[in-house]
Amino acid sequence: MASSTADGEDDEPVQEIRLVDDGEWWVATDVETGAASQGETRAEALENLDEAVALHRGEIGRPPADDELRGMGIDPEKNTTGSQEPPDVLD
């Protein structure tokens, strides 16, 4: 299932979301960003997707502080990725 919203006179889609029911979970994917999430219901999957897209776009969230990284066992001084994306992150 796909859903699009139209904007303006030309009715071009500005957002396309794909919803798939795999029998156990609903999986929602934002086509533009590639962000995906899931939920036990359609509404839950879409709500979770809203948050995932906002995180992807930098509209919410923040980078972890050094003390938070240390709490997870990561030494910020030895972090080799710096401001670069890790190699396993897709664009």
N, C-alpha and C positions, 0 to 999 in steps of 0.2 A: 504494500500500500504506500502510495506517495501522496504528499500534500504540498501545494504551493500557494503562496499569497501573491496577489497582483498589486502593482503600484502604478498609479498614474494612468495616462491615456493609452499607452501602448500595451497594457496588460502583460508586461514581461514579468516572469516570476522573480521575486527578490529573495525568496527563501524556499528551499525544497527540503522536506523532511521525509525520510523513508521509515515506515513502521513495519516491522515484521513480527509475527506471532510464531515463535518456534515450538509452541505447545506447552512450554513451561514459563517462558518469559516473553515480554514484549521488548523488542530491541528498536530503539529510535536512533537514527543517524542524520545529522545535518550534512547535506551533500556539499555545501560550499566549504565548510571548515574540516570536514571529515570527523568531527567530534561525534562520539557515540555514547549511549548510555542504555540502561535497561531498567525494567520494573516489572512487578507482578501484574500490573494493569497498564492499559494504554496511558491513562492519565499520569500514573507514577513514572512511566518511561519518559513521557514528554516533559514532566516537571524536572526530572533528573537531567534531561538533555539541555533544558534551559540553563541550568547551573554549569554544565560541562562547556557549553558554548561561551558563556560569560567568562569562565576561567580561561578558555582558549584565547579569547579576545583581550584578556587583561582587564576586563571590566570589574572583576572582583578578585579577591585573593592578593597575596603578596609573597615575595620570596622569603624563605625561612631565615631567621636570624642565626648568627653564629652559634649562640647557646642552644638553640633548637636543633641545629645540625649535630652539635656535640652530643646532645641527648639521644640522638638516633645512631650514635657511633660513627659519625662522619667528622673528620678533621677538616675544617674549612681551609686551613693553610695548605693542605695537601690536595685540595680539589683541583684537578687538572683541567676540568671543562671551562672554568671561569664563566665568561659571558657567552661562550659558544654552546650550541646545542649538542647534547650527547650524540654519538654516531647512530644510536638506535632510534632516534626521534625522526619521524617522517614529516615532511612539509605538506 
